[in-house]
Amino acid sequence: MKRKYFLVMILLATITGCNNKPQVQSPDVKINSTVEISFYVVNSYPHDPLLFTEGLLVHKGDLYESTGSPAEFPGTRSLIGIQDFKTGKLDVKNELDRTNFFGEGIAILDDRLYQLTYKNQIGFVYDLNTFRKLSEFKYSNAEGWGLTTDGKSLIMSDGTDKLTFLNPETLKPEKQVFVKENGISTLNLNELEWIKGYVYANIWTTNTIVKIDASTGEIVGKLDLSPIVFQQKTENPGAQELNGIAYDADENKILVTGKLWTKIYQLELSN
């Protein structure tokens, strides 16, 4: 009996000792949060609501725009031209046959204008001064969406999470960067713009523009332009997705618009 009592006491002491051990707390898990970039609208300009915007950029003070021509909007055309800030009309410099091509993003580098097409896997190179077509090039990306330049390479999106850097002379890929936010891939990268060392990208079907570290693909900031989209769709029920970012480096001015929008908005960012 004493032996059983002794064993029970040892067992109770062991349990009590275990329960009295200091509790070890798990370390705090830190979840990265992307910086929300605040903005305010400093101006707006008229925009032709028949323009299905696919590319937007500023070069030497002029605002260039490229457009697409979806079948569900028969009044649209695949154009490249220069915007008139006062009237919103596009001074058309080039047009693609909409039965064969759907115009996409554009970029200007070294007096040449480069244009992507949607599903043809073909791009075009134009003389910037005359808009005469100089050549065509093929790319292996399944689709062409946005296009910009860092001054050395052309950078294209294709609707995935991928940015492809093209050599502007050979028009062959130099490298690819996969875009992610907190380790998660970000799809539907659309119209692009190079701003102060970062790639800014529209995310298709959203009201968001993301700021991307081009060396790593990491999203380091984002703009929620829902207030602008809401205003535009209230004033203009035919407005489609937000799409189009242009940066005037000389004036430090950022412009945004969308497909079939009636306005181009000038923004000032917090960072």
N, C-alpha and C positions, 0 to 999 in steps of 0.2 A: 504493500500500500504506500509506504513511504517513497519507494522508488517511483511509482506512478505519479505521486504528488510532486516529487522533485522534477520529473520530466515535464509536467504541465507548467510548473513555475518557469523553467528554462524557456519553454515555448512562448509563454506570455511575455517574458522579458525581451525575447528576440523580436516579437511583433511590435512591442512598444518602442523598442529601440529603432526599428525601421520607420515607424510612424513619426518618431521625433527627429529624424534626419532633416537637415535644412532643405527646403524645396529649391530645386534648380530651375530657374526660369529660362525659357528659350529666348534667344536673342531676338530683338525686334527685326522684323523683315521689312526692308526698305523697298518700296515700290517706286520706281522712277515715274515722275509725272512731267509730261511735256509742257513747256512754257506756253501759256496762252498769251498771244500777242494782241494787245489792244490797239484800236485804231479810231480815227474819226474822219468823216468825210469833209474835205475842204473845198470841193468844187464838183460840178458835174457838167457834162457836155452831151449834146444830142447824138443819138446813134440810130442808124436806119434799122427798123425792126424787121426788115427782110434779110438782114445779114446773119447767117448762121455761123457765129464766130468760132473759128478753130485755132487761129494764131493771132497774136497781138505783140507788137514791139515798137520801140521808139528808136529811130536812127537819125542823128543830126537834127533833132527837133521835130521830125516828121513821124506821124503815127501810122505804121503799116498794119494792115489787117489781111488775114486770109480767111476764107469762108468755105463751108461745105454745102452740099446740095442733097439732103435726104429726100427720098421719094415721097415721103408723107407730107412734105412741104414743097409743093410744085413750084412755088414762086421763088425758091432759093436758087443760088448759082454758086459755083466753085470759082471764087475770084481771088485775086491779089490786087490790092490798091492802097492808096494813101488817103487817110481820113481828113475831112474838113471839120475842124473843131467847132466852127460856127454853125454849120448846117447839118452835120452828121452824115453827109453824103460821102460815098467812097469814089474817089477818082480812080477808076478801074485801069489797071496796067496789064493785067493778064487774066484769061479765063480758060478753064479746062472744060472739055466736052463732058457734060454731066452724065451722058449715056455710057461713058467709059471710065471716068475718074471722079473721085470724091476728094476734094482738096482738104488738106490737114495743116499741121503746124509749119511755121516758117522761121528762118533765122538768117541774119546777115553777117557775113564775115569776109573781109578783104574785097569789098566791092562786088561780091556775089551774093545773090539771094537764093537760099535753098528751100525747097518745099517738099513735104511728104504727101503721100496719098494714103487713103484709108486701107484698102484691102488688096491693092495691086502689087504691093512690095516694090514699088517704083518711086523714086524721088526725082526732082528736076532741079537743075542749076541754071540760074538766069544771070545775065549781066545786069547789075544794079542800075546802071545809068539808062540803058535802053530797054530793059526787060526782055531782051531777046534770049530765047532758050539756048544755052550753050551745050548742055549735055543731060543725059539721064543716068541714074545709078540704081542698082538693085540692092535690097537689104533682105536679110534672112528673117528678121522679125515678122511674125505673122501679120501684124498690122502696124500702120504708122499713125501716131497720135500727135504728141507735142514735140516741139523742137526749140532749142536755144543754143547758146554758145558761151563758153567761158573765155573767149578770145583766142583759144588755141584749138580746141576740139568742138565739134558739133555734138550736142547731147540730145538724144531722142527718147521719148517714151512710147510705149506700145499698148497701153491699157493694162499691163501687168504690174508687178512690183519692181520692174527692172528699168534702169537707166543705161542706155548704150552710148558709149563715147565713140564717135566716128572721126577718123582722120579726114580733114577737109579737102585734102588733095587726092587721096586714094578712095575716100568714102568707104573705107573698110573699118570694121570695128577694132578699136584699140583696147578697150576694156568694158566690162559691165559691172555695175554696182546695184546691189539689191537693197531696196528701201524698206526700212522697218521702224516701228515705234515701240520702244521698250521690248525689243526682241521679237516682235510680232510683225510679219510681213504686211505691207500696206499696198493694196491692189488699186487698180483703176487710176493710175497716174495719168494725167491728161496734159493740158497746156502747161508749158514750162516758161520760166524766166530766170535769168541769172541776175541776182541782186547782191552786191557787196560780198561776193565770195560764197554765196549759197544758191542752191537751186530752189526756187519756189514753184510749187506744182498745185494745180487744181486737182481735186479728187472727184472724179466723175460721179454724178448723181447726188453729190453732197454740197453743202454750203461752205465747205472747208478748203482753205489753202494751207499747205504745209511748207515748212522751211526745212530743207534737207542739207546736211553736211555731205557734200559731194564726194569726199574722200572715203567716208565710211558707210554712207547710205542712211545714217541715223537721222530721224526726224527730231529736230531740236526746238521747234516752235510751230504753232499753228494759229491761224486766224479763223474765227467763226464769223462769216459774213451773212448770217441769217437775217439781221435787220435790213441789210441792203436788198437781199433777195425778196424778203417779204414786201418791202416797199415797191420794188419793181413789179412783182406779180400782182400786187393790188392795183397799181396804176395801169398795168399792161398784162391782162390775163393770158395773152399769147406767149409770154416770156417762157423760155426753156431754161436749161441748166446754166448756172454760173460757169463761165469759161472765158479766159482771156486775162493775162497779166502782162503789163508793159512797164518798163522802168526807164525813166529819163535820167541818166547818170549826171548830165550837166545841170539839170534843175533839181536833182534829188526828188523826183516825182514818181509816184506809183499810180498806175491806172488799171482799173479792172472793169470788166463788162461780162455779158453773157450772150447766149444764143437767142437771137430774135429780141434782144433788149432794145429799149428806147433811149437808154442812157449809158454813158461811160462815166465812172466815178473816180475821182482823184482822192487817194487816201494818204493820210499821214499815220505812220506806225509808231508805237511806243518803243520798240526795240527791234 
